[in-house]
Amino acid sequence: MAIDYAVPEDKRALYWLGDKLIEHRNPVMILVLLVTGLFAYWSFQLRLVTSFGDLLPQSHAFVKIHNKYSGTFGGANNIVVMMEVKEGTIFTKENLTKIFKMTDGMDTVYGVNHNQIESIGHRTVRHLRVAAGGTLRAEPVMLRAPQSQEEVEEIRRIVHNAENIYGLIVSLDDKAAILRANFIEGRLDYKRIFDEVNEKVIEPYEDENTALYVAGEPRLYGWVYRYAGDVFWILVVTYCIEWVLRWMYFHDWRGALRPTLTGVIAAFWGLGFVYLIGLALDPLMLVMPFLITARAVSHAIQMHDRYYEEFEKCGWNKRRAIVAAFAELFVPTFSGVVTDALGVLVIVLVPVIMLQKLAITASFWILAITVSEMLLNPIVYFYLKPPEPELVVLRERGGFRKGIERFTHVLMSPLGKRVTIATWIGAVVIALYFVRGLTIGDPTAASPLVWLDSPYNVSHTAIQERFGGVEPLIVVAEGFDKDAMKDPQSLRTMEKFQRHLERDPDVGYSFSLADIIRAVNGVFHELEPKWRVIPDSWTDIGGLFFIFFSGSPPTETAKYVDPSYTTAHVTFFLKNHQGDTIRRVIARCEKFIAENPMDKAAFKLAGGLIGVLAAANQELVRNDVLMNFLGFFTVWVILVFTYRSFSCGLYLLGPLICSNIIVNAYMAARNIGINIHTLPLVTVGVGFGIDYGLYIVSRVIEEIRIRGDLTDSVREALVTSGKAVTFTAVTMIVSTAFWISSNIRFNAEMGLLLAIWMAISYVGSQTLLPVSILLFKPKFIMNEATYSQDQARAAAQRA
Amino acid sequence: MELNIWNSVAIVLGFSLLVVALDEYVAKPWRHKRWERRAQSGDKEAQELLRVARSAKVVDE
């Protein structure tokens, strides 16, 4: 069937395209279904995996140092277990046996670095003993579980006299001991590590008198994986509620089904693509697929609403109605999809592999909406039975429509316009005040990924309170030549560095090669305190190192210094990883390093969890403003192409920028920092708010061509497209807000944040945007007012 | 109850079918009767809307 009826001249090509899609429906449908089937197969191959390396900005100098030395000096992935006894002390046969067996258990957990376990029950934690003949030997504190009370007392004596153990691995009141294990980054299987730690280290040893607390990044991610099953509950509840909402809105099950098809097809394409490019799903990124699917569903709702409207307008001709809905909504739908896709793509600028992969997959996923929504849409409608005219007629006179009409009437009154402008100005001014508190990095000491009262945060707090600090910052002292670490000036600078930074209230304690040399020198001189100093000559230092390390294999000594004594490290244990703490400590390190150069070595920042978080935070600071700018600029460029007007961007971006400021203020007020996990979701929010405005503005242009009057056109746009926008906003908000029930605090907070964002963007598109259009009468809309007359004149001239 | 991908899919499919069935066999007849009653009781708007709907000739080709 050709387009042999009157259609808008400038949209004739779109009408033709819609009609051709229906004409060639079978091959198009088969092709799309085949490709979708393939993507669906790939989707089911996806697994939940977090790659730690992908979370780091690999090009950052800190991360390069971290990668170079994490295998020997310790990485960012430590598990810390604290055993605390309620009655008595840990120095009983039973308790020390537990520590020994727990340590043994930890040594068999998958992925553990066997040479980087610290516990009084591990071979690598040694003390100096004067042997027969006056020689000194570095021996493990415990070679076996104590067999008698005498052995227990001997262990207590050793611990109380060892500077590297007492207060650091065993608490000063003897009631708690620490077991710290580092995990190899290439072998991080969080779920397996979580289960094995429970099975081998925790469950067999917990009893009424013994409390065990476990913290550290691998444990935290283990909990996140354990809670990830929540997603299915959220999926099911959200799906059911969305179906009911759509059914109530359309008064027809087809209205509930059609957007589901769009969402499912786009989801298969998106998830399949994730698998195809070799990615996995991160449990902390599960909100993102929901958000994109909700986006796809909301476009489908717009189309379905328009189809019903056109069905009545086109004299109940199904095919014409389908084609008209397709052609009339093509521009706002396509612009919305492209804006969303390119808006997300700007994340690719952040040099973090995970974010770059996420940007590419999210963009592809969003672009896939064009297939499910635009290519397939006319065909699916054609296959479905048309709605009953009674249903179409009656739903247009329902309470929802009447409510929207009343609201529009109030909004467009002189008072309504003044109140709207005043409210938005007030809200933005208040938001600008609060937005100053927005933090880069984590704003609290507890992990923001899980709830404050979660087992993880309870453990984390308990360990911090008793031992001061568990978050390592590793500063490498890289020598220029062999034996640089035997140089007294190098060692003294390292010691000075420790004392300097320990003055910071958030640095719990520190450790370096200087501590070892002072302890060995003291023992070598019959524990006289005056000898607990760094010797003046490198030969003396070399001799003392020989005494301490001679009985240990190189794999054990490597965690302190490399075999050629070229490179060592100073490790600081911080009490938290708050963004402000990290920034301040790193700044202090940089200042000290600049003011205290070493002759034979140089300090290099920084490894450990604090080092890599500092790198990530620095990259985020560097890119945050740029990404926001590029996000808005991309939206503006697409708007320029869509409406062929430079000023249209101001009208559509105005509400978006206001929403952005308010949401950032909300984040600051709720202590939600910008970090590697929140950044992509926040960036996605920037682009997603624009879609509501696109539908409104497109409809205003469409109506002004027919009516010629701006006020009437804006009113009609608000009660038709605005009605659908209101409903899509409700569905978007519902689909993200249900995440609030998640056990993963991050997902819950992000779900709520995005729901609030959607709500503010929606309110902006329904109030600020139309009022601005009415007040300023933009040229790109007003020029269309004479469209009908121009068309008639052109037709007359042709005739 | 622990949900996984398969029982989640089963629940949402079952729910969808339930909504379709309820819509076709319960909601639509009920809504139709309600408007009929309103029209019979002299509601001018309901009479007009039903007249428009009944006079509509659907072209489905």
Interface residues (C-beta under 8 A of the other chain):
Chain A: F44 G229 F232 W233 L235 V236 Y239 C240 W243 V244 W247 H251 D252 W253 A256 L257 T260 G315 W316 N317 K318 R319 R320 K385 P386 E388 P389 E390 L391 V392 V393 L394 R397
Chain B: E2 L3 N4 I5 N7 S8 I11 V12 F15 S16 V19 V20 D23 E24 A27 K28 R31 H32 W35 E45 L49 L50 V52 A53 R54 A56 K57 V58 V59 D60 E61
